[in-house]
Amino acid sequence: MNIKRISTLILISFGTSLVLVPSAQAADFKTNVSQSNDPKANILLQSITQKDKQGKDQTFSNFTFVNRVTDLKNTTYSGGNSGAASTDRGDNASTPKNIQVSEDPKADQIAAYLGNNNLNNIIDTEDKGAFTMNLWFDTTIRQDASGLDNLFFWERGMNSDLDIQAIDENGNLLGNLLNLKQKQNQQNAGYKIDTMEITEAQNVGSWGVSLKQLGLNDEQAIKGIKGIQVSAKTTYNGPDFKVIARSVPEPSTTAALAVVAMSALKVLNKKRLAKV
């Protein structure tokens, strides 16, 4: 295969990898877990299956997790069912980093409960509570050409709303605020959990969200984000949630190949001109 054809193929691949396909609404996806028979035990996310832009099922397990929480603002806890966002787990589920559940958690405690693939480690919010917090992920979240979502949320009870918005590296808000509504687009995730805050198992709902839905332009979505702000108002009925993101490789490798191909093409063209 000659240099010109190689460079053309690489450039086509490069261009395709950066074409972003807007997602109109929070999409449906299948949550593949380690077990769904015991709602009190560990329920580990193994993979997610979702249709790509061609309508074909894609199963992936390249996840990135919350590793830091900042700017935590929580309704003050004064005992009983007061306060807002607290840490929670299944009655017999693992305790992340040996950090016990707390009704008045610090930022690092929230990060520990969100920062793993155990869907029975969650953040529980009191029904009348309100909170705001910035969640940071261990790798950059990028949009690619697959049409798959970037952020995946699970909500115990399927009876609460949650607000989310992208943030830049300094915690400044980007794009638009997206309200994940309990009665719109939330799908049944196919398993139940019974945590220490409740007395019986409840269904879990799920939302899938793309960076385009968060109002990012193509350049911002390709560059990616490291975090999101999540929040709930007192009227949201206390979202009890977990969030995990899909990890997308940095496009620099493809870009580098394209540059190499272009350089080789220029050298070839110079040689051809020299012979004329």
N, C-alpha and C positions, 0 to 999 in steps of 0.2 A: 504493500500500500504506500503511495507516495506521500511526501510531506504535505502537499496541498490538501489531499483528501483527509489526512490525519487531523490537520489543523481545523478543517471545516467541521469534522465530526466533533472535535473537542469543543469548538465554539458553539455548535448547536447544543451540545450537552450543557455547556456553561450557561447559555441563555435560557434553556429550559429550566435549569435548576433554580433560576431566580424569578420565574414567572409565578406570581401569587394569585391564588384563586380565592376570592372572597367567600366567606361562609355566611349565609343569610341568618341562620338561627343556630342556637346551641344544638349540636348534633347528637344523635343516638350512637351509643357504642356498647359493646359487651365487656363486662368486667369478668376476667378469668382469675379465679381465686383458688387458694390451696384447699379450702373446704368450705362448705356452706351448710353443714348439718348441725354444728354446735355454735349458736349465736354468742356464747359467752367466751369462746376460745379465740386463739389467734386466727385471723382471716387474712392471709397474706396475698397481696396483689401479685400475680405471676405475669400477666400480660393483659393487653387490651386489644380487642378486635374492632375495627371500624372501617367503613367503606371509604376508599379513596375517591379522587375526583372522577375516575372512570367507572365508579360503582362497584369496584372489586374489593373484597374483604382483605384487609391488611392486618396482620397480628404483629404487635411489637412489644418489646420490654425494655426499650432504651429510655429509662426514666431519670429524672432529676428531682431531688427532694429539697424541701425547706431546710436550710442550715442556720438561719439567723432570723430573729424577729426584732424589729426596732419600732420606735414611736408608738408604743402600746398605750392606748387610752381605753380604760375599762370602767364601767359603772362600779362605783365603790362597793366593796363587799363588807357587809356588816353582820354576817351570820345568816343561818337558814338558807332560804332560796334567793338571797340578795346577790348583787354583783351581776356579772355578765359572762364573759368567756372564761371557762375553766377547763382544766385538763380532765380527760375521762378515758376509761378503757373497759373492755369486756371483763366481767367478774373474774374469769380465769385466764385472761390474756396476759402477755408479757408486759412487764413494766419497763418502758424505754429508759436506758441508762440508769436504771435503779432509782428513777425519780418518781416518787409517789404522786398520785392524783392530788390536785389542789383546787380549792374553790377560789383562791386568790393568787393565781400563778404569776411568776415573773416571766419575762420575755424568753429566757433560756429554757424554761420549763415547757412553754408552748412550742418552741422550736423542736424540742426532743420528741414531743408527741406527734408533731406533723412530719418530722424528718425521717420517716421510715416507710416501708411498704405494708405495714400492718394496718389494715382498714378497721381494726378494732382498737386502735389508738386514735382518739379524736379530740376535737375541741367541742365542749358542750357549752351552750349559751342559755342562760336563764330566760324564761319567756318574755319578761319585761326589761331585759338588759340591753345595753347598747355598747358597742366597742368599735375601735378602729385600730388596725395594726398593719405594719409593713412587713411582708414576708419576702425573704431573700432566698434564692435557690443556689445550689452548689455549682451549677453550670448555667450558661446563657440559654435562654429560651428563644428559639428562632422559628419563623415561618419558612416552610419550604414549598416545593411545587406539588407535593403529594395530595394536598386537599385535606389532610388529617388535622385534627385539632391539636392545640398546644397545651392547654390546661384542662385537667380533669378533676371534677369536684364530686364528692359523695356527701349526702345529707341524711342523717338518721331521722326517720319519722316522715319524711317527704311532706313536711308541713310548715316550712319556713322559707323566707327569702334571704338573699345574700347579695351585697354589692361588691363589685370588684373593679379595679382600675390599674392600668400599667403605671409603673414608676421608672424614672431614669436612675442612673448610678448614684445620684445625690438624694433620691427619695422624692423628687418633684413629680407631680402627676403628669401623665402623658395621655393623649387620645381622649376617649370619653369613658364615663362611668357606665358600667353594664350592670343592670339589675337582673339577677338570676331569680326568676319567680317560681314559687312552689307549684303553681297551677299552669305554668307554660313551659313546655319543652323538657321538664324534668322527667326522666325515665326511671322505671324500676330497675335497680341494679342486679336483682336476682338473688339477693341474700338478705339475711336479717342479722342485727346485732342486739345484744342484751348487755348493757354497760352498767357500771356501778351507780349511775345516776337514776336509773329506771328499774322497774320491777318486772318487766316482761320484754320479750323480743319485739323489735320494731323493724318494719321494712326500711330499706335504704334506697334513696333516689340518687340519680346521677345527672350531671351536666357536662357537656364537652364545649370548650370555648377556644376559638382561634384568636390570634393577635389582630386579625383584621376586624373582628367583632369589637375589639377594644379601641378601635378607631385609629390604629397605627397606619401610617402610609407605607408604601412598599419599601422605601429606604429604611425606615425604622424597624419594620418587621423582619427584613433581611439581616440587619445589624443585630437585632434581638434585644431582649431585656433580661435583667437579672432579678427583677422582683415585681410584686404586685401589692397594691393596698387592698385589704379586705375590710369590710365594715358591715355593721347591722344597726338598724334603728330600733327603738323600743317597740315599734309596731310590727316588727318582722317575725315575732313569735319564737325568737331564740334559735338561730340556726346551729345545728350540731354537725360539724363538718370535718372533712379531710380533703386536702388538695395535693395532687402530684402532677408534675409536668412531664412532657415528652422532650427528650433531649435530641437535638438536631446538630450534626457535625458542622463546624465552621466551614463556609464555602471557599476558604482561602486556597485549599488544595486544588480545586477545580479552576479557580482563578489563576493560580500559578501555572497550571498546565496550559491554559489558554494563552498566557503571556509567552511561554516557551514556544508554543506552536506559531504564534504571530511572529516571533523573532526569527524562527526557522524559515517561515514563509518569506520574510523580508530578505534574508540572506539568499534564498533560492531565486527570488525575483532580481536581485542585484546581479547574480551570476548570469541569469538569462539576458539582462540588459547589456552586460559586458560582452556577450557573444554577438550581439547584433551589430 
